[in-house]
Amino acid sequence: MARKVLIVDDEESIVTLLKYNIEQAGFETDVAYNGLDAFQKAVQIPYDLIVLDLMLPELDGTDVCRQLRQKQVDTPILMLTAKDDEFDKVLGLELGADDYLTKPFSPKEVVARIKAILRRASKQEQLIPDAFIKIADLIIYPEQYEAVFKGNNLEFTRKEFELLLYLAKHKGKVLSRDQLLSAVWNYDFAGDTRIVDVHVSHLREKIEPDTKHPIYIKTIRGLGYKMEDHVHGRS
C-alpha cells in the first residue's frame, strides 16, 4: 500500500505542483488549504507524513504543529515557509516538526526530504529498544515513549523525548551539539545549534532539581552536553 502524504498550503498552484511531484514519486496524497482543515484531517486520518506551510488561514502552521503534538499525533511533519528566518526554523522544530524548507524550493527537494524523513522513521520503528533505562530518579521507557521522574510521569514533545533518550543511551559520553542535531533531527543547520540548547533547557526544567546547577544533563563548556551516569547530590 502506498504511503499517504497530506499537503497543506493556501496557494493552489503550490498544492498542485507538490501533489503532482509527490504522486509521481509513488505516494498517495490528500490536501488541505487552511490550518483548521489540516488539523482535523490529521487527527482523524493516519497519514504517513504532512507537508505543512507555516502561513495559513484560520490556524497557522505553528499552531497546527503544536496542537497535533499536544494530541499525541506523531505523524512526521515537513514544514514549509516563505520566511528565511532563524527564529522560524528553531520555533518550527521546537514545536515538533521533523524538517524545514524555505520557499522557493524545488519539488524534487521536497520529495527527497519526504523520503529521508520516512526512511529515518522506519529505521526507528525497527529498533528493538531497551525495556527501560534508569539514571538515579529518572526512568525512561523507550518503547512506550514515556519517562518517570521521582514517581511522576513526565510530558514531552516527541523531539524532547528523543533527545532525552539519545542522551541517556550515551550516558557518560560528551556529545557535541552537531552530533545531537544529526542524531535527533537528522538535519544539518550548518553550525546553527540553538534548537539543541532550547530542547536541553526544556528537559532540564522537567528533571533537574535546580536548573541553574544541573546534575543530570551537564554542559561541557566548548564541547556539548553529557548525561551523567552517576548522579550525585540529588534531592
C-alpha positions, 0 to 999 in steps of 0.5 A: 500500500502506498504511503499517504502524504497530506499537503497543506498550503493556501496557494493552489498552484503550490498544492498542485505542483507538490501533489503532482511531484509527490504522486509521481514519486509513488505516494498517495496524497490528500490536501488541505488549504487552511490550518483548521482543515489540516488539523482535523484531517490529521487527527482523524486520518493516519497519514504517513507524513504532512507537508505543512506551510507555516502561513495559513488561514484560520490556524497557522502552521505553528499552531497546527504543529503544536496542537497535533503534538499536544494530541499525541499525533506523531505523524512526521511533519515537513514544514514549509515557509516563505520566511528565511528566518532563524527564529522560524526554523528553531520555533518550527522544530521546537514545536515538533516538526521533523524538517524545514524548507524555505520557499522557493524550493524545488519539488524534487527537494521536497520529495527527497526530504519526504523520503529521508524523513520516512526512511529515518522513521522506519529505521526507528520503528525497527529498533528493538529498544531497551525495556527501560533505562534508569539514571538515579530518579529518572526512568525512561521507557523507550518503547512506550515513549514515556519517562518517570521522574521521582514517581511522576510521569513526565510530558514531552514533545516527541523531539524532547523525548528523543533527545532525552533518550539519545542522551541517556543511551550515551550516558557518560559520553560528551556529545557535541551539539552537531552530533545531537542535531544529526542524531535527533533531527537528522538535519544539518543547520550548518553550525546553527545549534540553538534548537539543541540548547532550547530542547536541553533547557526544556528537559532540564526544567522537567528533571533537574532539581535546580536548573541553574546547577544541573546534575543530570544533563551537564554542559561541557563548556566548548564541547556539548552536553553529557548525561551523567551516569552517576548522579550525585547530590540529588534531592 
